[in-house]
Amino acid sequence: MTQRGPMKLGMFYWPGGGQHMAAWRHPQGIPDFDVDVQRIIDLAKLAEAGLFDMFFMADSLSFWRGPLSAMAHDSSGSWIEPMTVMATVAQHTKHIGLVCTASTTYDQPYLLARRFAGLDLASGGRAGWNLITSGNDTVAQSFGHAEHVEKTKRYKMAWEFAHVVRGLWQSWTPDAFKRDKASGEFIDPDKLFVLEHKGEFFSVRGPLIVPPSPQGEPLMVQAGASEEGRELAAATAEVVFAAQQHLENAKLFYSDVKRRMAAYGRDRDSLKIMPGLAYFVAESRDQAQAEFAEMQDLIDPVMGLALLSNRMGVDLSQRDPDEPAPIMPESQRGGSRAQLVNELIRKNPGMTLRDLYNHFAGARGHGLIVGSTRDVVDHMEQWYSEHACDGFNMMPPLYPRDLQRFVDLIMPELQRRGLYRKHYDGTTLRENLGLTRPAWPLSKAPAPAVREALHA
């Protein structure tokens, strides 16, 4: 048993019948899972029965898997807006955290702060915001822009955006609302903080009109892995949703982000790093491998090439899937995921485009483990014990089958080894993750090491 205490676990929900891109085509797949709210509620309730810390939902503001020619084959090109889903799920759950994605590039700080504070209050203190900057350049056109905002500027905006949102969430002290019938005093004005922000990108005046929730304010989550993303996470994030496939690289990422936190006066334990982990688990390793192969065989080459197009920011839709995979330019659109693709090609000479998209389709650039219960838990324990992570954002390939298997097979073994708790420790997301409300204010300036890069 590790001496670090229990690991942290998220259940990563992605529309399309499962995390695997071919899940909807599986004999047990449910093609309309993404629009059946009751099924999503049932999935979240199953995750709560399995004691997951949070139910995590990603988002995109436009089609993202390559060219529009792939649209006819895309099972996750459209879905219900995450805040609507989470507000619904909140009414059917009691303990599990509710984390969803919103962009700092195509939103306004006050409106975003209000939405998430509202979800936090309505859920009893279980909300979290996954901050993204929108790497998909097609999003710009949906918002009336001819071109996507370039990466350095997006992160400068995100830094300021996060600072403003946190300031708005800190508008009220927990005891600001007296609601005293006898005196007639509803609010103590001395407990109010009015944000007056005038920055490079945003001008915002508080206060936020939403009272604080039991956990004080929503959790801040981030998924960036670039230099800019790591620095922003070190300054602002409380959970990092990482994409790591190899143990040694994950350990380097973990130590690097934790090291950067000192520049912002933050304790290392105030940030939990949770890489995505897709899994195929069964009673035996042979069964798990057979089920993985069955799912891989269902991958549509059109969607496989579209997936790579998105990863690299290069249109590969007209290429032959069986031609050798070339090293390709790493565009702003591809970001850190594009680096992972090229790294894999370099390590595997002769790899074809089909080999490449088969590799990424199972987990979309995240970790993947296929095997028995022991195989999966051994993998999780090694990563956790060797400080490659603080836990995982689990990615069930097929809903609800593989989440049910996690609850029935993996969770009991994690608990038997002392790696996971046997009950919820509190009622808020912060309590379950062992996090307290962060201090205010956030650092207004980036660390010296990246100041020039961010303000070039």
C-alpha positions as CSV (number, residue, x, y, z in Angstrom):
1,M,0.0,0.0,0.0
2,T,1.3,3.5,-0.9
3,Q,1.7,6.0,2.0
4,R,0.3,8.9,0.0
5,G,-3.4,8.2,0.9
6,P,-6.1,7.4,-1.6
7,M,-5.7,8.2,-5.3
8,K,-8.3,10.5,-7.0
9,L,-10.6,9.3,-9.8
10,G,-12.7,11.0,-12.4
11,M,-15.1,9.4,-14.8
12,F,-14.6,11.0,-18.2
13,Y,-17.8,11.2,-20.2
14,W,-17.6,11.7,-24.0
15,P,-20.6,11.5,-26.3
16,G,-20.8,8.8,-29.0
17,G,-21.6,5.7,-26.8
18,G,-18.2,5.4,-25.2
19,Q,-14.6,6.8,-25.2
20,H,-13.6,4.6,-28.1
21,M,-14.4,6.3,-31.4
22,A,-16.1,3.1,-32.7
23,A,-18.2,2.4,-29.6
24,W,-21.5,3.4,-31.3
25,R,-21.0,0.7,-33.9
26,H,-20.4,-2.1,-31.3
27,P,-23.2,-4.7,-31.0
28,Q,-23.8,-3.4,-27.4
29,G,-23.3,0.2,-28.5
30,I,-26.0,2.9,-28.1
31,P,-25.8,5.2,-31.1
32,D,-28.0,8.0,-29.5
33,F,-26.4,8.0,-26.1
34,D,-25.3,11.6,-26.5
35,V,-28.9,12.9,-26.8
36,D,-30.5,10.6,-24.2
37,V,-30.3,12.6,-21.0
38,Q,-31.7,9.7,-18.9
39,R,-28.8,7.5,-20.0
40,I,-26.3,10.2,-19.1
41,I,-27.9,10.5,-15.7
42,D,-27.8,6.8,-15.2
43,L,-24.1,6.8,-16.1
44,A,-23.3,9.5,-13.6
45,K,-25.3,7.6,-10.9
46,L,-23.3,4.5,-11.7
47,A,-20.1,6.5,-11.4
48,E,-21.3,7.8,-8.0
49,A,-22.2,4.3,-6.9
50,G,-18.6,3.5,-7.7
51,L,-17.4,6.4,-5.5
52,F,-15.7,8.4,-8.3
53,D,-14.7,11.9,-7.2
54,M,-16.0,13.6,-10.3
55,F,-18.0,13.2,-13.5
56,F,-16.0,15.1,-16.2
57,M,-17.4,16.3,-19.5
58,A,-15.3,17.7,-22.3
59,D,-16.7,20.1,-24.9
60,S,-16.0,21.5,-28.4
61,L,-17.7,24.5,-30.0
62,S,-17.6,23.1,-33.5
63,F,-16.9,19.9,-35.5
64,W,-13.3,19.1,-34.8
65,R,-12.3,15.7,-36.4
66,G,-10.7,16.9,-39.6
67,P,-12.6,18.0,-42.8
68,L,-16.3,18.2,-43.1
69,S,-16.2,15.2,-45.4
70,A,-15.9,13.1,-42.3
71,M,-19.2,14.5,-40.9
72,A,-21.3,11.7,-42.1
73,H,-19.2,9.2,-40.2
74,D,-18.7,11.2,-37.0
75,S,-20.6,9.9,-33.9
76,S,-19.4,12.8,-31.7
77,G,-19.8,15.8,-33.9
78,S,-22.8,17.2,-31.9
79,W,-24.1,16.8,-28.3
80,I,-26.0,18.6,-25.6
81,E,-24.2,21.7,-24.2
82,P,-22.3,20.5,-21.0
83,M,-23.7,23.0,-18.5
84,T,-27.3,21.8,-19.4
85,V,-26.2,18.2,-18.8
86,M,-24.4,18.9,-15.6
87,A,-27.3,21.0,-14.1
88,T,-29.6,18.0,-14.9
89,V,-27.2,15.4,-13.4
90,A,-26.8,17.5,-10.3
91,Q,-30.5,16.9,-9.4
92,H,-30.0,13.1,-9.6
93,T,-26.8,12.8,-7.6
94,K,-25.5,13.8,-4.2
95,H,-21.8,13.3,-3.9
96,I,-20.0,13.1,-7.2
97,G,-18.3,16.3,-8.5
98,L,-19.5,17.8,-11.8
99,V,-16.8,19.2,-14.0
100,C,-17.3,20.5,-17.5
101,T,-15.4,22.5,-20.1
102,A,-15.7,26.1,-21.3
103,S,-13.4,28.2,-23.4
104,T,-11.6,31.4,-22.4
105,T,-11.2,32.4,-26.0
106,Y,-14.9,32.5,-27.0
107,D,-16.7,33.5,-23.8
108,Q,-16.9,36.4,-21.3
109,P,-15.5,36.1,-17.7
110,Y,-18.6,37.5,-16.0
111,L,-21.0,35.2,-17.8
112,L,-18.8,32.1,-17.3
113,A,-18.2,32.9,-13.7
114,R,-22.0,33.3,-13.1
115,R,-22.8,30.0,-14.9
116,F,-20.4,27.9,-12.9
117,A,-21.1,29.6,-9.6
118,G,-24.8,28.9,-10.2
119,L,-24.0,25.2,-10.9
120,D,-21.9,25.1,-7.8
121,L,-24.6,26.5,-5.7
122,A,-27.3,24.3,-7.2
123,S,-25.2,21.1,-6.8
124,G,-24.3,21.8,-3.1
125,G,-20.7,22.6,-3.9
126,R,-19.8,20.0,-6.5
127,A,-19.0,22.1,-9.6
128,G,-15.7,22.5,-11.5
129,W,-14.6,24.4,-14.6
130,N,-12.2,22.8,-17.1
131,L,-10.4,25.8,-18.6
132,I,-9.5,25.4,-22.3
133,T,-8.4,28.0,-24.9
134,S,-10.0,26.2,-27.9
135,G,-7.3,24.7,-30.2
136,N,-9.7,24.1,-33.1
137,D,-9.3,26.9,-35.6
138,T,-12.7,26.2,-37.1
139,V,-14.3,27.6,-34.0
140,A,-13.4,31.1,-35.0
141,Q,-15.8,31.1,-37.9
142,S,-18.7,30.2,-35.6
143,F,-18.1,33.4,-33.6
144,G,-17.7,35.7,-36.6
145,H,-13.9,35.7,-36.8
146,A,-12.0,35.2,-40.0
147,E,-9.0,33.6,-38.2
148,H,-8.5,31.7,-34.9
149,V,-6.6,33.5,-32.2
150,E,-2.9,32.4,-32.2
151,K,-1.7,30.3,-29.3
152,T,0.4,32.8,-27.4
153,K,-2.4,35.3,-27.4
154,R,-4.9,32.7,-26.4
155,Y,-2.9,31.9,-23.3
156,K,-2.4,35.5,-22.4
157,M,-6.1,35.9,-22.6
158,A,-6.6,32.7,-20.5
159,W,-4.3,34.0,-17.8
160,E,-6.3,37.2,-17.4
161,F,-9.6,35.4,-17.8
162,A,-8.9,33.0,-15.0
163,H,-7.8,35.9,-12.7
164,V,-11.0,37.7,-13.4
165,V,-13.2,34.7,-12.8
166,R,-11.5,33.9,-9.5
167,G,-12.0,37.5,-8.4
168,L,-15.7,37.3,-9.2
169,W,-16.0,34.0,-7.4
170,Q,-14.5,35.7,-4.3
171,S,-17.1,38.5,-4.3
172,W,-18.7,37.4,-1.0
173,T,-17.3,35.9,2.2
174,P,-19.2,32.8,3.4
175,D,-21.0,34.8,6.1
176,A,-21.9,37.8,3.9
177,F,-25.6,37.0,3.6
178,K,-27.1,37.6,7.1
179,R,-30.8,37.3,6.1
180,D,-31.8,38.6,9.5
181,K,-35.5,39.2,9.6
182,A,-35.4,41.0,13.0
183,S,-32.9,43.7,11.9
184,G,-33.9,43.7,8.3
185,E,-30.3,43.3,7.3
186,F,-30.0,40.9,4.3
187,I,-26.3,41.5,3.3
188,D,-23.4,42.7,5.4
189,P,-21.7,45.2,3.0
190,D,-18.4,44.9,4.8
191,K,-18.2,41.2,3.6
192,L,-18.4,42.2,0.0
193,F,-15.5,42.5,-2.4
194,V,-16.1,44.5,-5.6
195,L,-13.7,43.5,-8.4
196,E,-12.5,46.4,-10.5
197,H,-10.6,44.9,-13.3
198,K,-9.2,46.7,-16.3
199,G,-6.7,44.6,-18.3
200,E,-5.3,44.0,-21.7
201,F,-8.3,42.0,-22.9
202,F,-11.1,42.4,-20.4
203,S,-12.7,45.2,-18.4
204,V,-15.0,43.7,-15.6
205,R,-16.6,45.2,-12.6
206,G,-18.0,42.9,-9.8
207,P,-19.5,41.8,-7.7
208,L,-20.9,38.5,-9.0
209,I,-24.6,38.2,-8.0
210,V,-24.4,34.5,-7.1
211,P,-23.9,33.7,-3.4
212,P,-21.0,31.3,-2.4
213,S,-21.7,27.6,-2.3
214,P,-20.7,25.2,0.5
215,Q,-17.3,24.7,-1.1
216,G,-16.7,28.4,-1.5
217,E,-16.2,28.5,-5.3
218,P,-16.0,26.0,-8.2
219,L,-12.9,23.9,-8.8
220,M,-10.4,25.1,-11.4
221,V,-9.4,22.3,-13.8
222,Q,-7.0,22.5,-16.8
223,A,-5.8,20.2,-19.6
224,G,-3.0,22.1,-21.3
225,A,0.4,20.4,-21.6
226,S,2.4,23.0,-23.6
227,E,4.9,25.4,-21.9
228,E,2.1,28.0,-21.6
229,G,-0.4,25.4,-20.4
230,R,1.9,24.1,-17.7
231,E,2.6,27.6,-16.4
232,L,-1.0,28.5,-16.3
233,A,-1.8,25.2,-14.5
234,A,0.9,25.8,-11.9
235,A,-0.6,29.3,-11.1
236,T,-4.3,28.6,-11.3
237,A,-5.4,24.9,-11.6
238,E,-6.5,22.6,-8.8
239,V,-6.8,19.6,-11.1
240,V,-4.8,18.9,-14.3
241,F,-6.3,16.5,-16.8
242,A,-3.1,15.3,-18.5
243,A,-2.6,13.2,-21.6
244,Q,0.4,10.9,-20.9
245,Q,1.0,7.5,-22.5
246,H,4.4,6.5,-21.0
247,L,5.4,6.3,-17.3
248,E,8.7,8.1,-17.6
249,N,7.2,11.0,-19.5
250,A,4.3,11.2,-17.0
251,K,6.8,11.4,-14.1
252,L,8.7,14.2,-15.8
253,F,5.4,16.1,-16.5
254,Y,4.3,15.6,-12.9
255,S,7.5,16.8,-11.3
256,D,7.7,19.8,-13.7
257,V,4.2,21.1,-13.1
258,K,4.5,20.6,-9.3
259,R,7.9,22.3,-9.3
260,R,6.5,25.4,-11.0
261,M,3.9,25.9,-8.3
262,A,6.5,27.3,-5.8
263,A,6.8,30.5,-7.9
264,Y,3.1,31.2,-7.0
265,G,3.4,30.4,-3.3
266,R,1.4,27.2,-3.8
267,D,1.7,23.9,-2.0
268,R,2.2,20.9,-4.2
269,D,-0.7,19.0,-2.8
270,S,-3.1,21.9,-3.8
271,L,-3.0,20.6,-7.4
272,K,-4.0,17.0,-8.4
273,I,-2.6,15.7,-11.7
274,M,-4.9,13.1,-13.2
275,P,-4.0,11.7,-16.6
276,G,-6.7,10.1,-18.8
277,L,-6.7,6.3,-18.8
278,A,-8.7,4.2,-21.3
279,Y,-9.0,0.6,-20.3
280,F,-10.4,-2.7,-21.6
281,V,-10.8,-5.0,-18.6
282,A,-12.4,-8.4,-18.3
283,E,-12.1,-11.5,-16.1
284,S,-9.1,-12.7,-18.1
285,R,-6.4,-11.0,-20.2
286,D,-7.4,-13.0,-23.2
287,Q,-11.0,-11.8,-23.1
288,A,-9.9,-8.2,-22.7
289,Q,-7.6,-8.4,-25.6
290,A,-10.2,-10.1,-27.8
291,E,-12.7,-7.3,-26.9
292,F,-10.1,-4.6,-27.7
293,A,-9.4,-6.2,-31.1
294,E,-13.2,-6.4,-31.8
295,M,-13.5,-2.7,-31.1
296,Q,-10.5,-1.8,-33.2
297,D,-11.9,-3.6,-36.2
298,L,-14.9,-1.3,-36.1
299,I,-12.9,1.8,-36.7
300,D,-14.0,3.6,-39.9
301,P,-10.9,4.6,-42.0
302,V,-12.6,7.9,-42.8
303,M,-12.8,8.7,-39.1
304,G,-9.4,7.3,-38.4
305,L,-7.8,9.7,-40.9
306,A,-10.0,12.6,-39.6
307,L,-8.7,11.9,-36.1
308,L,-5.1,12.2,-37.3
309,S,-6.0,15.3,-39.2
310,N,-7.2,16.9,-36.0
311,R,-4.2,15.8,-34.1
312,M,-1.7,17.2,-36.6
313,G,-3.6,20.2,-37.9
314,V,-3.0,18.7,-41.4
315,D,-5.7,17.4,-43.8
316,L,-5.0,13.7,-44.3
317,S,-8.4,12.7,-45.5
318,Q,-7.3,11.8,-49.0
319,R,-4.3,9.7,-48.0
320,D,-4.1,5.9,-48.2
321,P,-4.4,4.5,-44.7
322,D,-1.8,1.8,-45.5
323,E,1.0,4.3,-46.6
324,P,3.8,5.0,-44.2
325,A,3.1,7.6,-41.6
326,P,5.2,10.7,-42.2
327,I,6.6,13.1,-39.7
328,M,4.5,16.2,-40.1
329,P,4.7,19.9,-39.1
330,E,3.4,20.6,-35.6
331,S,0.9,23.3,-36.0
332,Q,-0.8,25.5,-33.4
333,R,-3.9,23.5,-33.9
334,G,-2.2,20.2,-33.1
335,G,-0.4,21.5,-30.0
336,S,1.1,19.0,-27.5
337,R,-1.0,16.2,-29.0
338,A,0.8,16.6,-32.4
339,Q,4.1,16.2,-30.6
340,L,2.9,12.8,-29.2
341,V,2.0,11.6,-32.7
342,N,5.4,12.5,-34.1
343,E,7.1,11.0,-31.1
344,L,5.3,7.7,-31.8
345,I,6.2,7.7,-35.5
346,R,9.9,8.2,-34.7
347,K,9.9,5.3,-32.2
348,N,8.2,3.0,-34.7
349,P,9.7,3.2,-38.2
350,G,7.5,1.7,-40.9
351,M,4.3,2.6,-39.0
352,T,1.3,3.2,-41.4
353,L,-1.4,5.8,-41.1
354,R,-3.8,2.9,-40.2
355,D,-1.4,1.7,-37.5
356,L,-1.2,5.3,-36.2
357,Y,-4.9,6.0,-36.0
358,N,-5.6,2.5,-34.5
359,H,-3.1,3.4,-31.8
360,F,-4.8,6.8,-31.0
361,A,-8.4,5.7,-31.6
362,G,-8.5,3.6,-28.5
363,A,-7.7,6.4,-26.1
364,R,-7.3,9.6,-28.3
365,G,-3.8,10.3,-27.1
366,H,-4.3,9.2,-23.5
367,G,-3.0,6.1,-21.7
368,L,-4.4,2.7,-22.6
369,I,-4.3,-0.6,-20.7
370,V,-5.8,-3.9,-21.9
371,G,-6.0,-6.8,-19.5
372,S,-7.3,-8.5,-16.4
373,T,-8.3,-6.7,-13.2
374,R,-4.8,-7.4,-11.9
375,D,-3.2,-6.0,-15.0
376,V,-5.2,-2.7,-14.8
377,V,-4.7,-2.2,-11.1
378,D,-1.0,-3.0,-11.3
379,H,-0.7,-0.3,-13.9
380,M,-2.6,2.3,-11.9
381,E,-0.7,1.5,-8.7
382,Q,2.7,1.8,-10.4
383,W,1.9,5.2,-11.9
384,Y,0.5,6.4,-8.6
385,S,3.3,5.0,-6.4
386,E,6.0,6.4,-8.6
387,H,4.6,9.9,-8.6
388,A,3.5,10.0,-12.2
389,C,0.0,11.1,-11.1
390,D,-2.3,11.7,-8.2
391,G,-5.0,9.6,-9.8
392,F,-6.7,9.1,-13.1
393,N,-9.6,10.4,-15.3
394,M,-10.9,7.0,-16.4
395,M,-12.2,6.5,-19.9
396,P,-14.6,3.6,-20.4
397,P,-14.5,2.5,-24.0
398,L,-18.2,1.4,-24.2
399,Y,-21.1,2.7,-22.1
400,P,-22.4,1.5,-19.8
401,R,-20.6,-1.9,-20.0
402,D,-17.1,-0.8,-19.2
403,L,-18.0,1.6,-16.4
404,Q,-20.0,-1.2,-14.8
405,R,-16.9,-3.4,-15.1
406,F,-14.8,-0.8,-13.4
407,V,-17.2,-0.6,-10.5
408,D,-17.5,-4.4,-10.2
409,L,-13.9,-5.5,-11.0
410,I,-11.4,-2.7,-10.6
411,M,-12.8,-0.7,-7.7
412,P,-12.9,-3.6,-5.2
413,E,-9.2,-4.4,-6.0
414,L,-8.2,-0.8,-5.6
415,Q,-9.9,-0.8,-2.2
416,R,-8.4,-4.1,-1.2
417,R,-4.9,-2.7,-1.8
418,G,-5.7,0.4,0.2
419,L,-5.4,2.6,-2.9
420,Y,-8.9,4.0,-2.8
421,R,-11.5,5.0,-0.1
422,K,-14.6,3.0,0.7
423,H,-17.0,5.9,1.1
424,Y,-17.2,9.6,0.3
425,D,-15.3,11.7,2.7
426,G,-17.5,14.8,2.4
427,T,-20.3,16.4,0.5
428,T,-18.4,18.8,-1.8
429,L,-15.9,18.2,-4.6
430,R,-13.2,19.9,-2.7
431,E,-13.7,17.7,0.4
432,N,-13.6,14.5,-1.7
433,L,-10.4,15.7,-3.4
434,G,-8.8,16.9,-0.2
435,L,-8.6,20.5,-1.4
436,T,-9.4,23.7,0.5
437,R,-10.6,26.9,-1.0
438,P,-7.5,28.7,-2.6
439,A,-6.3,32.0,-1.3
440,W,-7.1,35.3,-3.2
441,P,-5.7,37.0,-5.2
442,L,-4.1,34.9,-7.8
443,S,-0.7,36.0,-9.0
444,K,-1.3,38.6,-11.7
445,A,1.9,38.0,-13.5
446,P,3.5,34.9,-15.0
447,A,6.7,33.5,-13.6
448,P,9.8,35.2,-15.0
449,A,10.8,32.1,-17.0
450,V,7.8,32.5,-19.4
451,R,7.0,36.2,-19.1
452,E,8.8,37.0,-22.4
453,A,7.1,34.1,-24.2
454,L,3.6,35.1,-23.0
455,H,4.0,38.8,-23.7
456,A,6.0,38.7,-26.9
